[in-house]
Amino acid sequence: MSNPLQSMPPEAVPGDTIDDALQQVEHQLSLLWRRARSISHQLSRQVHPDMEPAAYGLLTIIRREGPIRLTDLASCIGVGKPSVSRQIAFLESIGLVYKEADPQDGRAQSIRLTEKGEEKMHQVQDARRQVFRERLGEWPLEDVQTLADYMGRLNAVYGDSVIKDATLKETESGETANPAED
């Protein structure tokens, strides 16, 4: 079954019910997610030609959060430790991250960017920020702030469910968080 909204511009959405509005939100988010996946793919390749977009996402979290345990990193993105562990192993092999003893728990490890990882992320994220300036630079500041506020609210709503879903999946699959393995 085709979606009649796929080819309709936002102002052409019929009706004024909550279902019509939610259908438009769904359409716009789907479009944004497809474009974001494409951009993530491009950005990851700028860091390293063999890097998957998921690994790039981990690098952005590590850069923003600083040293972080594997369990906490997995929780941030709502997936299990095995998925994150595989990506971290790749990032270690290309010299972008390293593990060190967690200062709060000597049995655990924290992951942090190497100097090379920090440099690569700085270059790529500066270029990404410039694209945002080019695309949104003509918008009034108030509109950009409103967009950021609404996106923050939406991310908060989805973030809660992602964490709950990941915890449920880990419980069902028998995975347990063992700090000594972080």
C-alpha positions in Angstrom: 0.0 0.0 0.0 1.4 3.4 -0.9 1.5 6.4 1.3 -0.4 9.3 -0.3 1.7 11.8 1.7 5.0 10.7 0.2 4.6 13.0 -2.8 2.5 15.7 -1.1 4.2 18.9 0.1 3.5 19.7 3.8 1.0 22.4 3.0 -1.1 20.0 0.9 -1.9 17.6 3.8 -5.7 17.2 4.0 -7.7 17.5 7.2 -6.9 18.9 10.5 -7.2 16.0 12.9 -4.5 14.7 15.2 -4.2 11.6 12.9 -3.5 13.9 9.9 -0.9 15.8 11.9 0.8 12.6 13.2 0.9 11.2 9.7 2.7 14.3 8.6 5.1 14.1 11.5 5.8 10.5 10.6 6.4 11.4 7.0 8.8 14.2 7.8 10.7 12.1 10.4 11.0 9.3 7.9 12.5 11.7 5.4 14.8 13.2 8.0 16.0 9.7 9.2 16.7 8.6 5.6 18.8 11.7 5.0 20.5 11.4 8.4 21.5 7.8 7.6 23.0 9.0 4.3 24.9 11.8 6.0 26.1 9.4 8.7 27.4 7.1 6.1 29.3 9.9 4.4 30.7 11.2 7.6 31.9 7.8 8.8 33.8 7.4 5.5 35.5 10.7 6.0 36.9 9.4 9.3 37.9 6.0 7.8 37.0 4.4 4.5 36.0 1.1 6.2 34.0 2.7 9.1 30.3 1.9 9.5 27.9 4.7 10.4 27.3 3.0 13.8 30.9 3.4 14.7 30.9 7.1 13.8 27.9 7.5 16.2 29.9 5.9 19.0 32.8 8.2 18.3 30.5 11.3 18.7 29.2 10.0 22.0 32.7 9.2 23.3 33.9 12.7 22.2 30.9 14.4 23.9 30.8 12.3 27.1 34.5 11.8 27.6 35.8 8.5 29.0 32.8 6.1 29.1 32.2 2.5 30.0 31.1 0.0 27.3 27.9 -0.6 29.2 27.1 3.1 29.4 27.9 3.6 25.8 25.5 0.7 24.8 22.8 2.2 27.0 23.3 5.7 25.3 22.3 4.2 22.0 19.9 1.5 23.1 21.7 -1.6 22.0 23.4 -4.5 23.7 27.1 -4.7 24.7 28.0 -7.2 22.0 27.0 -4.8 19.2 29.0 -1.9 20.7 31.9 -4.2 21.6 32.4 -5.2 18.0 32.4 -1.5 16.9 34.8 -0.5 19.6 37.2 -3.3 18.6 37.2 -1.9 15.1 37.8 1.6 16.3 40.7 0.4 18.5 42.2 -1.5 15.5 42.4 1.7 13.4 43.7 3.8 16.3 40.8 6.1 17.1 40.0 4.9 20.6 41.7 3.1 23.5 40.6 1.4 26.7 42.0 2.4 30.1 41.3 1.3 33.7 38.3 3.0 35.1 39.5 5.3 37.9 36.3 4.5 39.9 36.5 0.7 39.5 39.8 -0.9 38.6 38.1 -4.0 37.3 36.2 -2.0 34.6 37.5 -0.1 31.6 36.7 3.3 30.1 36.9 4.0 26.4 38.3 7.3 25.2 39.4 8.9 22.0 43.1 8.8 21.0 44.7 11.9 19.8 44.2 10.7 16.2 40.5 10.1 17.0 40.0 13.5 18.5 41.7 15.1 15.5 39.6 13.2 13.0 36.4 13.9 14.8 37.3 17.6 15.1 37.8 17.9 11.4 34.6 16.0 10.4 32.4 17.7 13.0 33.6 21.2 12.0 32.7 20.4 8.4 29.3 19.1 9.5 28.7 22.3 11.6 29.5 24.4 8.5 26.9 22.5 6.5 24.3 23.4 9.2 25.4 27.0 9.1 24.9 27.0 5.3 21.5 25.3 5.4 20.0 27.0 8.5 22.0 30.3 8.5 19.2 32.2 6.8 16.7 31.1 9.4 15.8 33.5 12.2 17.7 32.6 15.4 14.4 32.1 17.2 13.3 29.5 14.6 16.6 27.6 15.0 16.2 27.6 18.8 12.6 26.5 18.5 13.6 23.6 16.2 16.3 22.6 18.7 13.8 22.7 21.5 11.2 20.6 19.7 13.9 18.1 18.6 15.1 17.9 22.2 11.6 17.1 23.4 11.1 14.5 20.7 14.5 12.9 21.5 13.6 12.8 25.2 10.4 11.0 24.4 12.1 8.5 22.2 15.1 8.2 24.4 13.1 6.9 27.3 11.6 4.1 25.2 14.9 3.2 23.6 16.5 2.6 27.0 13.5 0.5 28.1 13.5 -1.5 24.9 17.3 -2.2 25.1 17.0 -3.3 28.7 14.1 -5.6 27.9 16.0 -7.1 25.0 19.1 -7.7 27.1 16.9 -9.3 29.8 15.2 -11.5 27.2 18.4 -12.5 25.6 20.2 -13.3 28.9 22.8 -10.6 28.6 23.8 -9.1 31.9 25.8 -6.0 32.6 29.1 -7.1 34.2 31.2 -4.0 35.1 34.3 -6.1 35.2 34.0 -6.6 31.4 33.5 -2.9 30.6 
